[in-house]
């Protein structure tokens, strides 16, 4: 059964202990054409090619600045504002890209690195960045190793919402014109998780990212999505192991 319809509202992660601050407007009249299995996601993927290319260039620019940023932190004790601004801008563009791809919004993401009305990401520039993590190469490797548990968790829940969006959500959108609130809320959490992973990896925060997923509403449905993600990842892992064992 689809979730009960809710009045349109801006929804955010709602806690100063969780970063970044993410606000997305829930879809009120999702496009039914995009809900057609295979066809909808194929058309969206084609439409997103220009933004995807631009996002790739922005990501490369961010990575280049991140190679320089550690030296600036060690020399000045401050996070490079240019690197922070571009990184947050990339996070905003990526959030809109994913929201459009998954149907959390039918508004095209476009190319701006600034916040838009329906999707906003806020991340403060660190005032006292950790100098140990700023040591070139060591800092990046240390953060990468520390992030392994969080990366595994994020991969599992992302798989769950991906499978649910592509295999389940099309039906209520196509036949009732409503996007399941439970999937939207869970998907918003997934976007936040991935953004926080990036923020920690690039030093925008020295506080380890929060694993929190909002289960205050639609708890059973969200747990089911997590279970789907675990099953998908296990099947994928077993498939890879089998392939390795059967290779000549």
C-alpha positions in Angstrom: 0.0 0.0 0.0 1.3 3.5 -0.8 2.1 5.9 2.1 -0.6 8.3 3.2 -0.2 11.6 1.3 1.3 14.5 3.3 1.1 18.2 2.8 4.0 19.7 0.9 6.8 20.7 3.1 10.5 21.3 3.2 12.2 18.4 4.9 15.7 18.5 6.4 17.8 16.2 8.5 16.7 18.3 11.5 19.8 17.9 13.8 22.8 20.1 14.3 24.7 17.0 15.3 24.4 15.7 11.7 26.2 17.2 8.7 25.7 18.5 6.2 22.3 20.3 6.5 20.2 18.9 3.7 16.8 20.3 2.7 14.7 18.8 -0.1 11.1 19.5 -1.1 9.1 16.3 -1.4 7.5 15.7 -4.9 3.8 16.5 -4.8 2.9 15.6 -8.4 5.6 13.2 -9.7 5.9 12.8 -13.5 4.2 9.5 -14.4 6.0 9.2 -17.7 9.3 8.9 -15.8 7.7 6.1 -13.7 7.5 3.8 -16.7 9.8 0.8 -16.0 13.1 1.0 -17.9 11.9 3.8 -20.3 11.6 6.4 -17.5 15.1 5.8 -16.1 16.6 5.6 -19.6 15.2 8.9 -20.6 16.3 10.5 -17.4 19.8 9.1 -17.8 20.0 10.6 -21.3 18.7 14.0 -20.1 21.3 14.0 -17.3 24.3 13.4 -19.5 25.2 17.2 -19.8 24.9 17.7 -16.1 26.9 14.5 -15.4 29.7 15.7 -17.7 29.8 19.1 -15.9 29.7 17.4 -12.5 32.7 15.3 -13.6 34.7 18.4 -14.5 33.7 20.1 -11.2 34.8 16.9 -9.3 38.2 16.9 -11.0 38.7 20.6 -10.1 37.8 19.8 -6.5 40.3 17.0 -6.4 43.0 19.2 -7.8 42.3 21.8 -5.1 42.3 19.1 -2.4 45.9 18.2 -3.4 46.9 21.8 -2.5 44.6 22.3 0.5 46.7 20.3 3.0 49.7 22.5 2.5 47.6 25.6 3.1 46.3 24.1 6.3 49.8 23.2 7.5 51.1 26.7 6.6 48.2 28.9 7.8 46.1 26.7 10.1 43.1 27.4 8.0 41.1 25.5 5.5 41.4 27.0 2.0 38.1 28.9 1.4 38.3 28.3 -2.4 38.6 24.6 -1.9 35.7 24.6 0.6 33.4 26.7 -1.6 34.0 24.5 -4.7 33.6 21.3 -2.7 30.3 22.4 -1.2 29.1 23.5 -4.6 29.9 20.1 -6.0 27.9 18.5 -3.2 24.9 20.7 -4.0 25.0 19.8 -7.7 25.4 16.1 -6.9 22.5 16.1 -4.5 20.2 17.6 -7.1 21.5 15.1 -9.7 20.7 12.1 -7.5 17.3 13.6 -6.4 16.3 14.0 -10.1 17.6 10.5 -11.1 15.8 8.7 -8.3 12.6 10.7 -8.7 12.8 12.6 -5.4 12.2 15.6 -7.6 11.2 16.1 -11.3 13.0 19.5 -11.4 16.0 19.4 -13.6 19.3 19.9 -11.6 20.9 22.2 -14.1 24.6 23.3 -13.6 24.7 25.8 -10.8 26.8 25.1 -7.7 24.5 27.4 -5.7 21.6 26.3 -3.6 18.2 26.2 -5.2 14.7 26.4 -3.6 13.9 22.7 -3.8 17.3 21.3 -2.8 19.8 23.0 -0.5 23.0 21.8 1.1 24.8 23.8 3.8 28.3 22.9 5.1 30.3 25.2 7.2 34.1 25.7 6.5 36.1 24.2 9.4 37.7 26.9 11.6 40.4 24.7 13.2 41.2 21.8 10.8 43.1 18.9 12.2 46.8 19.3 11.3 47.5 15.6 11.6 44.9 14.8 8.9 46.4 17.6 6.8 49.7 15.8 6.3 49.8 15.1 2.5 48.9 11.6 1.5 48.9 10.4 5.1 45.8 12.4 6.0 43.8 11.1 3.0 44.8 7.5 3.6 44.0 7.7 7.3 40.6 9.1 6.6 40.0 6.5 3.9 40.8 3.7 6.2 38.6 5.1 9.0 35.7 5.5 6.6 35.6 1.8 5.6 32.8 0.9 8.1 30.8 4.0 7.1 31.4 3.3 3.4 30.1 -0.3 3.8 27.1 0.9 5.6 26.4 3.6 3.0 26.8 1.1 0.2 24.3 -1.2 1.7 21.6 1.4 2.3 22.2 3.0 -1.0 21.7 -0.4 -2.7 18.5 -0.8 -0.8 17.0 2.5 -1.9 18.2 2.0 -5.5 16.5 -1.4 -5.8 13.4 0.0 -4.2 13.2 3.0 -6.5 13.7 1.0 -9.7 11.6 -2.1 -8.8 8.9 -0.8 -6.5 8.3 3.0 -6.6 7.3 3.1 -10.3 3.9 1.4 -9.5 2.5 3.9 -6.9 3.8 6.9 -9.0 2.3 5.5 -12.3 -1.0 4.4 -10.9 -1.7 6.8 -8.0 0.4 9.8 -8.9 2.1 9.7 -5.5 5.7 9.1 -4.5 6.0 6.9 -1.4 6.9 9.1 1.5 8.9 6.3 3.1 11.2 6.0 0.1 11.6 9.7 -0.2 12.6 10.1 3.4 15.0 7.1 3.2 16.5 8.4 0.0 17.0 11.9 1.6 18.9 10.1 4.3 21.1 8.3 1.7 22.0 11.5 0.0 23.0 13.0 3.4 25.1 9.9 4.2 27.0 10.1 0.9 27.5 13.9 1.3 28.9 13.4 4.9 31.3 10.7 3.6 32.7 13.2 1.1 32.8 16.0 3.6 34.8 13.9 6.0 37.1 12.6 3.3 38.0 16.1 2.1 38.4 17.5 5.6 35.3 19.7 5.6 34.6 18.1 8.9 37.0 16.4 11.3 34.0 14.8 13.1 33.3 11.2 12.0 30.0 11.1 10.0 26.8 10.1 11.7 25.3 6.7 10.7 21.8 8.0 11.7 18.8 7.1 9.6 15.5 8.6 10.6 13.1 5.8 11.6 10.6 8.0 13.4 8.1 7.3 10.6 7.5 4.4 8.3 9.9 2.4 10.4 9.0 -1.1 9.1 9.2 0.0 5.5 12.6 1.6 6.0 13.9 -1.5 7.8 12.7 -3.5 4.8 14.7 -1.3 2.5 17.8 -1.9 4.6 17.2 -5.6 4.4 16.8 -5.4 0.6 20.2 -3.6 0.5 21.9 -6.2 2.6 20.5 -9.0 0.4 21.6 -7.2 -2.8 25.1 -6.6 -1.5 25.4 -10.3 -0.3 24.2 -11.6 -3.6 26.6 -9.2 -5.5 29.5 -10.3 -3.3 28.8 -14.0 -3.7 28.5 -13.5 -7.5 32.0 -11.9 -7.6 33.5 -14.6 -5.4 32.0 -17.3 -7.6 33.4 -15.6 -10.7 36.9 -15.5 -9.2 36.7 -19.2 -8.2 35.5 -20.3 -11.6 38.0 -18.3 -13.6 40.5 -20.5 -15.6 
